[in-house]
Structure formats: structure tokens, C-alpha cells
Amino acid sequence: METKLMIYLLVAFCALLGATGQIFFKLASEDINANIVSWLFNYKLMIGLFFYGLATVLFVVALKFGNLSILYPIIATSYIWVTLFSKTFLGETFPTFKWAGLILIIAGIGIITR
């Protein structure tokens, strides 16, 4: 497989990991308050930080092999993942115009990465 494609796939995977982290952040937010202990011992928050941190490390590795101006827009696929995960796991609703926005994001990513 071509290196360029592998880097694109790695960055897309980073977006997936980051979106997973965001879902855990949302779940963690239900259990936090002004007490710092509620933050420090919140396992959902820790899982979210793990996924988000792993995504960041892998993205830095990918940047070694590609241009930021090309790779960073691929991170925008996280909007797609967050939307799908929010609908699936959190029961959030998404009207038609929001789905249209996601289609525009996909089109934009396609244009930038060509």
C-alpha cells in the first residue's frame, strides 16, 4: 500500500479515536461538579483522555510523513464520527440540515486532500 494512503488512513483513525474520546467526555460530564475529586476519579473522563491522547500522539507521528495543510482537514472527519456516535450511543437527534452540513464537510475534505 502506498505510504500516502497509509498516512491518510492513520489520520482518519486519529479522528475516530478523538471522536471516541469526545463521547467519553460527554458521558463523564454527567458525573462531574465543582469538586476536583469528581474529575480526578472519573473513569469515563480518564478513558476519554486516553483516546484523545492516543489520537494526538498518532497524529504527530503522521505529521512526520505528510503536510499539515493536507492531513489536518482529515481530522474534520471527527465531526462525522461524533455525529454518528452521538446519535447511536447518546440518542441525540439530528435534523436534515445537520446531515447536509456533514455532506459538505465530506466534500470539503475530498477537495482539500486531492
Backbone torsions as a table, in degrees:
resi	resn	phi	psi	omega
1	MET	NA	141.2	-178.6
2	GLU	-65.1	139.9	-178.6
3	THR	-56.1	-43.4	-178.8
4	LYS	-57.2	-44.8	178.7
5	LEU	-64.8	-40.5	179.0
6	MET	-62.0	-39.9	179.0
7	ILE	-67.3	-42.3	176.9
8	TYR	-59.2	-43.5	179.4
9	LEU	-66.1	-37.8	177.6
10	LEU	-62.5	-43.7	179.9
11	VAL	-66.9	-38.7	175.9
12	ALA	-62.2	-38.0	176.6
13	PHE	-65.2	-38.2	175.5
14	CYS	-59.1	-41.9	178.3
15	ALA	-62.1	-40.9	177.9
16	LEU	-63.1	-44.9	178.3
17	LEU	-63.2	-43.0	179.1
18	GLY	-62.6	-40.1	178.4
19	ALA	-65.9	-38.3	176.8
20	THR	-62.0	-42.5	176.1
21	GLY	-59.2	-41.1	179.6
22	GLN	-62.4	-39.0	178.0
23	ILE	-63.5	-42.1	177.9
24	PHE	-67.5	-33.2	174.9
25	PHE	-61.6	-42.6	178.9
26	LYS	-62.4	-45.4	178.9
27	LEU	-63.3	-38.5	179.6
28	ALA	-66.5	-31.9	-176.4
29	SER	-62.6	-22.0	179.1
30	GLU	-69.6	-22.4	-173.5
31	ASP	-110.4	5.8	-177.7
32	ILE	-103.9	156.1	175.9
33	ASN	-150.0	-163.5	-176.8
34	ALA	-70.6	-14.8	179.6
35	ASN	-76.9	121.8	-177.3
36	ILE	-59.7	-28.3	179.4
37	VAL	-62.9	-35.5	179.1
38	SER	-65.3	-21.8	176.8
39	TRP	-86.8	-45.5	-173.7
40	LEU	-67.7	-32.2	-176.5
41	PHE	-109.9	24.3	179.4
42	ASN	-91.8	102.4	-175.1
43	TYR	-64.1	-30.3	177.7
44	LYS	-66.4	-39.0	176.8
45	LEU	-64.7	-41.6	179.9
46	MET	-64.4	-40.4	177.3
47	ILE	-64.2	-43.4	177.7
48	GLY	-59.9	-44.4	178.2
49	LEU	-63.8	-37.5	177.4
50	PHE	-60.7	-51.5	-179.3
51	PHE	-62.1	-43.0	-179.2
52	TYR	-66.1	-41.5	178.5
53	GLY	-65.4	-42.9	178.3
54	LEU	-62.5	-41.3	177.5
55	ALA	-60.1	-41.3	-179.6
56	THR	-64.9	-46.1	179.5
57	VAL	-61.0	-47.2	-179.9
58	LEU	-64.8	-34.7	178.4
59	PHE	-66.4	-40.5	177.3
60	VAL	-61.6	-40.0	176.4
61	VAL	-61.6	-45.0	-180.0
62	ALA	-61.6	-36.2	-179.0
63	LEU	-63.2	-24.0	177.2
64	LYS	-62.3	-26.7	-173.2
65	PHE	-112.3	4.8	-177.5
66	GLY	-152.5	172.8	-179.7
67	ASN	-86.3	134.3	178.3
68	LEU	-57.3	-39.8	-177.3
69	SER	-65.5	-20.5	176.7
70	ILE	-95.8	-44.1	-173.4
71	LEU	-75.6	-36.5	-176.3
72	TYR	-62.1	-40.3	177.6
73	PRO	-60.1	-25.8	177.3
74	ILE	-64.9	-28.8	176.4
75	ILE	-60.6	-24.0	178.1
76	ALA	-62.2	-16.0	174.9
77	THR	-64.1	-15.0	176.2
78	SER	-61.7	-29.4	175.9
79	TYR	-61.3	-38.2	179.0
80	ILE	-66.8	-48.3	-179.7
81	TRP	-61.2	-44.9	-179.0
82	VAL	-61.3	-40.9	178.8
83	THR	-61.9	-49.2	-179.7
84	LEU	-63.4	-43.8	-180.0
85	PHE	-67.2	-40.0	179.8
86	SER	-62.5	-41.4	178.8
87	LYS	-67.9	-44.0	-175.1
88	THR	-74.4	-48.8	-170.9
89	PHE	-98.0	-23.1	-177.7
90	LEU	-110.4	-7.1	178.3
91	GLY	71.0	20.2	179.4
92	GLU	-72.8	150.4	179.4
93	THR	-100.3	150.8	179.6
94	PHE	-136.8	110.9	178.6
95	PRO	-68.4	167.4	-175.8
96	THR	-54.8	-41.1	-176.5
97	PHE	-64.4	-28.9	176.9
98	LYS	-71.5	-37.0	175.8
99	TRP	-64.7	-37.5	176.7
100	ALA	-61.7	-39.3	177.0
101	GLY	-61.4	-40.7	177.8
102	LEU	-63.9	-38.0	177.6
103	ILE	-63.0	-39.4	177.0
104	LEU	-65.1	-37.6	175.8
105	ILE	-60.9	-47.0	179.5
106	ILE	-59.6	-44.6	179.0
107	ALA	-61.8	-42.7	179.7
108	GLY	-62.5	-42.8	178.2
109	ILE	-61.6	-43.1	178.9
110	GLY	-60.2	-40.1	179.9
111	ILE	-68.6	-44.2	-176.6
112	ILE	-68.5	-37.1	-175.7
113	THR	-84.5	-0.6	178.4
114	ARG	-76.4	NA	NA
